[in-house]
Amino acid sequence: MRPLVDPEFWRGRAVLVTGHTGFKGAWLTLWLQQLGAQVAGLADGVPTAPSLYELAQVGDTVQEFRADVRDRVAVHDAVATSAPEVVVHMAAQPFVRRSFADPHGTYETNVMGTVNVLEAVRATPSVRAVVVVTSDKCYDNDPSRPPRPFVEGDPMGGHDPYSNSKGCAELVADAYRRSFFAADDGARIASARAGNVIGGGDWGEDRLIPDFMRGALAGEPIAVRNPEAVRPWQHVLNPLSGYLRLAQALHEEPELQGGWNFGPALDDARPVRWIADRVSELWGDELRWELDPGPHPHEAHYLALDSSKAREQLGWQPSWGLDEALTSIVRWYRALRDGADMREVTLGQIRDFAAGRLAA
Ligand SMILES: NC(=O)c1ccc[n+]([C@@H]2O[C@H](COP(=O)([O-])OP(=O)(O)OC[C@H]3O[C@@H](n4cnc5c(N)ncnc54)[C@H](O)[C@@H]3O)[C@@H](O)[C@H]2O)c1
């Protein structure tokens, strides 16, 4: 039986990852390098310091394009020069809070950035498959709707500019698929919706695990906002395995174009309070958390994804559950604290994940 992420498929294949300097992009780029793909990356810089990108020397073996996705000429040149067969588009302004401060920049980056990438793909015949990464927040999370997990056909929406921009990016991908990529020999366009991914190497602002780990490394108590909010937590490698599996499948089956949910098992949707308690327990050293009274911007309260489509049609499932995710994260930051080679640590976690285990 072929593995979910098939090394035979990826070996030697040209892949462009936008946002390769970011948290998810750095993990994906390392994984693709481990699979033997020829990876190119496009990003406007490195979003955090420190970063997984720098700690794991992700840039050393990538053809890099320093470009802004809002610059259509630069995006076109990067796609034309790298001539990829697969594009995974992840470059985005990914923060809800920042989207309130800069709605214009958020829409430009997340919506027109997606238009620019798809325009560049139209002009580049080598491209066979595109995965546009959006978010679970792309759905219309109307508080009056019954609290059931979202399925792919649910309406797009989004209360805040970030979520809404991801709903818009979904609509853009859909319009391009219908208008410009309908031919059998054209590129195949899919979008991927996942949310709240966690893993080693994240220093993003206003995110639970980075906030915890900053506190843990500094030996300070962690400030927690919205402790009762339930979120569908999962390790970053779970949706990344879905993106890779989806790109593989698009090559063979054009009818798989469209939107895909990649969410965790439903019982891995836990309140923030539970995560805080478990991370404190795993880290030890009397790591404590306390309530951050706010103010906090609006965040939708219940968000869960129904991933039956990916399970049934792609054979995808989250390989690591929540406890494996939290254990691997605590190990990752402890290794960092202890001065380990973080490229090796990260590649080791990818190997474990691909083998469906977590080394003792
Ligand atoms: N991390 C999560 O929990 C999460 C959840 C749902 C969806 N997503 C989506 O996954 C993708 C990656 O998120 P992440 O957590 O890795 O974010 P990140 O901030 O760590 O990385 C963002 C990447 O995009 C690049 N980028 C940002 N603006 C750009 C611009 N104008 N031009 C070119 N590059 C630009 C950054 O340089 C970086 O490489 C995003 O599309 C995000 O919306 C993330």
The ligand as an ORCA input file, in Angstrom:
! r2SCAN-3c Opt
* xyz 0 1
  N      -0.915     28.898     12.195
  C      -2.210     28.624     12.248
  O      -2.731     28.211     13.293
  C      -3.081     28.771     11.011
  C      -4.419     28.429     11.100
  C      -5.226     28.526      9.965
  C      -4.688     28.953      8.772
  N      -3.375     29.310      8.711
  C      -2.859     29.767      7.423
  O      -1.667     29.053      7.107
  C      -0.778     29.912      6.397
  C       0.568     29.967      7.091
  O       0.390     30.476      8.408
  P       1.599     30.539      9.442
  O       1.031     30.235     10.764
  O       2.730     29.727      8.958
  O       1.955     32.107      9.383
  P       3.372     32.838      9.535
  O       3.091     34.248      9.906
  O       4.281     32.056     10.395
  O       3.948     32.812      8.054
  C       3.408     33.624      7.038
  C       4.277     33.530      5.821
  O       3.741     34.366      4.801
  C       4.734     35.309      4.403
  N       4.066     36.563      4.060
  C       3.249     37.326      4.825
  N       2.871     38.425      4.135
  C       3.463     38.341      2.920
  C       3.468     39.146      1.764
  N       2.752     40.278      1.699
  N       4.192     38.753      0.701
  C       4.927     37.612      0.734
  N       4.963     36.796      1.806
  C       4.239     37.159      2.883
  C       5.656     35.468      5.611
  O       6.923     35.973      5.233
  C       5.717     34.013      6.051
  O       6.600     33.301      5.225
  C      -1.489     31.263      6.290
  O      -2.153     31.310      5.048
  C      -2.471     31.235      7.429
  O      -3.565     32.086      7.216
  C      -2.556     29.220      9.806
*
